[in-house]
Amino acid sequence: EDILVKPVGLALGTYLIAQGEDIMYMIDIHAANERINYEKYMYELEQKQTYKTNMLFPLTLEYSHNEYMNIKENINYLIDMGFDIEEFGINTFRVTAHPTWLKQGYEEESIHHIFELIGEFGNRFDRVKFNEKASIRLACKMSVKANTSIGYKEQEELLERLFKCNFPYTCPHGRPTIIKYPIYELEKLFKRVNFSKENSYE
């Protein structure tokens, strides 16, 4: 769906006001980012071919014995995703490479989330459920929080990416990302329609 929507500005540090043809949009910036990131992560996790990058400084991850065993049991899924992992002492892994799609600047945090989630599954690992939960968790943690100012160019990019999503109108938790006000609804609110001519403000 190719919708031409342009940003107007930010309101209350949380909402982006935008307009299209005869429609005003109010967009929850955090929820919109969650939807964009969720669909991005779901797409990447479903790919058969993975691309990875070596870490400048390998990451050491230490767990409780149970968590360690759970991760070890499902280590092949992590390798399939694009991680290079080795056992490194008692209940510890060392990560030397990670998939290229991890958010830049948040690689370490993302790795922690993914490994913790693998550990939570234990011997009941389900790839479909994992992809869903990992995408939601990463999308939530990596999205722009409320009261974060974004410039006009970023606002344009957010709108473009949001309207390219498969399901742009809700975040992964089911909350609305966009509230639309067609011009007719606005004119009703301001009593510009259904008024007799003598009461009209025009």
Phi and psi in degrees as a GROMACS rama.xvg file:
@    title "Ramachandran Plot"
@    xaxis  label "Phi"
@    yaxis  label "Psi"
@TYPE xy
-99.0519  99.9438  ASP-2
-111.541  126.902  ILE-3
-90.0201  99.822  LEU-4
-122.38  131.382  VAL-5
-116.279  140.843  LYS-6
-69.6733  145.985  PRO-7
-108.003  -40.2918  VAL-8
163.095  179.757  GLY-9
-99.5817  148.35  LEU-10
-130.085  131.573  ALA-11
56.1772  23.7128  LEU-12
70.2998  0.080514  GLY-13
-126.767  -26.6373  THR-14
-117.075  141.685  TYR-15
-104.151  123.531  LEU-16
-94.0968  131.016  ILE-17
-139.667  165.797  ALA-18
-140.295  143.78  GLN-19
-121.055  -160.246  GLY-20
-71.2247  107.961  GLU-21
63.4586  20.8522  ASP-22
-138.023  135.769  ILE-23
-103.933  136.297  MET-24
-115.113  137.818  TYR-25
-114.798  123.433  MET-26
-120.684  127.42  ILE-27
-77.2634  110.949  ASP-28
-60.9308  -43.2469  ILE-29
-66.0731  -45.9751  HIS-30
-63.3013  -38.9982  ALA-31
-63.8091  -44.296  ALA-32
-61.9569  -38.9487  ASN-33
-59.7214  -45.6546  GLU-34
-61.8532  -46.7854  ARG-35
-59.8654  -49.8918  ILE-36
-67.5164  -38.0755  ASN-37
-59.2517  -48.0498  TYR-38
-67.3768  -33.5578  GLU-39
-64.3599  -48.557  LYS-40
-66.2463  -40.0639  TYR-41
-60.0212  -43.8737  MET-42
-60.6514  -47.4737  TYR-43
-65.1011  -41.0823  GLU-44
-69.355  -23.1012  LEU-45
-88.8007  -6.61894  GLU-46
-72.2059  140.929  GLN-47
-78.4145  -37.0976  LYS-48
-94.245  131.261  GLN-49
-116.913  148.569  THR-50
-119.415  137.112  TYR-51
-131.679  163.213  LYS-52
-131.186  140.234  THR-53
-73.0565  143.103  ASN-54
-86.1232  136.151  MET-55
-61.9967  -42.8957  LEU-56
-122.479  110.034  PHE-57
-55.0285  147.064  PRO-58
-102.441  128.164  LEU-59
-100.884  128.496  THR-60
-122.656  120.815  LEU-61
-112.436  137.479  GLU-62
-131.645  169.231  TYR-63
-65.9266  163.285  SER-64
-59.7847  -43.0102  HIS-65
-63.4587  -46.2386  ASN-66
-61.3409  -43.0947  GLU-67
-58.9987  -46.0725  TYR-68
-65.9095  -38.5101  MET-69
-62.7536  -43.4056  ASN-70
-67.2344  -43.1445  ILE-71
-59.7273  -38.6835  LYS-72
-63.6392  -30.4653  GLU-73
-111.316  21.2232  ASN-74
-62.2542  -28.3799  ILE-75
-62.431  -33.2688  ASN-76
-66.2766  -38.1521  TYR-77
-66.9237  -39.3345  LEU-78
-65.2301  -41.8367  ILE-79
-59.9828  -33.5999  ASP-80
-72.0444  -20.8679  MET-81
118.152  14.5483  GLY-82
-92.2298  138.917  PHE-83
-100.884  119.082  ASP-84
-130.946  142.827  ILE-85
-136.931  148.737  GLU-86
-71.5807  139.666  GLU-87
-143.488  73.5386  PHE-88
88.2942  -167.411  GLY-89
-73.9575  122.591  ILE-90
52.6199  33.1791  ASN-91
-133.339  139.919  THR-92
-116.182  154.623  PHE-93
-122.331  126.19  ARG-94
-103.06  123.573  VAL-95
-111.639  -12.5278  THR-96
-150.678  153.104  ALA-97
-140.918  161.845  HIS-98
-61.0273  147.002  PRO-99
-69.1613  -18.7042  THR-100
-82.0009  -3.14126  TRP-101
-62.5603  141.759  LEU-102
-62.8548  129.905  LYS-103
-61.3097  131.292  GLN-104
89.923  -12.132  GLY-105
-125.061  21.9415  TYR-106
-59.8993  -47.4787  GLU-107
-63.0706  -45.2762  GLU-108
-61.3279  -41.4493  GLU-109
-63.5195  -42.3876  SER-110
-61.0826  -43.875  ILE-111
-57.4593  -46.3894  HIS-112
-62.3247  -43.933  HIS-113
-66.2161  -45.7945  ILE-114
-65.1386  -41.6961  PHE-115
-60.6121  -41.6129  GLU-116
-66.5845  -42.1854  LEU-117
-57.3861  -42.6674  ILE-118
-64.0139  -32.8551  GLY-119
-68.8619  -29.2243  GLU-120
-72.8082  -35.3749  PHE-121
60.5641  -136.677  GLY-122
-86.8619  9.64265  ASN-123
-108.949  34.2539  ARG-124
-64.0267  133.964  PHE-125
-133.505  115.96  ASP-126
-62.5642  -39.96  ARG-127
-64.1539  -46.5912  VAL-128
-66.6742  -37.9236  LYS-129
-61.824  -47.838  PHE-130
-56.163  -43.8935  ASN-131
-63.3808  -50.5926  GLU-132
-68.1374  -40.3843  LYS-133
-64.213  -42.0079  ALA-134
-63.7528  -41.9867  SER-135
-65.2776  -46.5137  ILE-136
-64.2897  -46.3241  ARG-137
-66.9341  -40.8761  LEU-138
-62.1149  -41.502  ALA-139
-66.9039  -46.2368  CYS-140
-70.7707  -31.5563  LYS-141
-95.7647  2.16749  MET-142
-90.4529  155.959  SER-143
-61.5061  127.297  VAL-144
-80.4007  167.889  LYS-145
-63.1415  155.787  ALA-146
62.0666  28.5899  ASN-147
-107.536  116.496  THR-148
-74.0458  133.571  SER-149
-124.597  142.331  ILE-150
-76.8403  174.443  GLY-151
-59.2754  -42.9641  TYR-152
-62.3235  -41.7571  LYS-153
-66.8685  -35.5908  GLU-154
-63.4391  -44.1524  GLN-155
-60.1516  -44.6662  GLU-156
-64.6514  -40.5884  GLU-157
-59.6639  -46.581  LEU-158
-62.7315  -44.8398  LEU-159
-60.9475  -45.9835  GLU-160
-69.6616  -36.9559  ARG-161
-64.4923  -46.434  LEU-162
-74.5434  -9.19353  PHE-163
-88.1396  -8.66133  LYS-164
-67.2298  155.768  CYS-165
-66.6246  -37.6573  ASN-166
-131.585  75.9602  PHE-167
-72.2824  -16.0458  PRO-168
-89.4488  -5.60093  TYR-169
-137.53  153.005  THR-170
-81.9765  173.445  CYS-171
-62.1826  -19.2723  PRO-172
-88.8779  -3.16662  HIS-173
95.4761  1.65035  GLY-174
-78.8799  152.43  ARG-175
-66.1867  143.104  PRO-176
-100.686  -28.9804  THR-177
-132.457  134.112  ILE-178
-117.919  127.98  ILE-179
-105.746  138.691  LYS-180
-123.186  97.9522  TYR-181
-60.8965  152.595  PRO-182
-55.7085  -34.9849  ILE-183
-61.5802  -42.1164  TYR-184
-64.7316  -40.4996  GLU-185
-64.2722  -41.4209  LEU-186
-66.9383  -31.2751  GLU-187
-66.9925  -43.682  LYS-188
-60.2216  -38.1173  LEU-189
-91.6513  9.75076  PHE-190
54.7932  39.5746  LYS-191
-91.8837  -9.72225  ARG-192
-122.375  162.923  VAL-193
60.9874  22.2621  ASN-194
-107.026  145.342  PHE-195
-69.1706  158.715  SER-196
-59.1406  -37.2191  LYS-197
-70.8149  -20.6327  GLU-198
-96.2326  -1.36435  ASN-199
-69.7603  143.573  SER-200
-90.4121  -2.3232  TYR-201
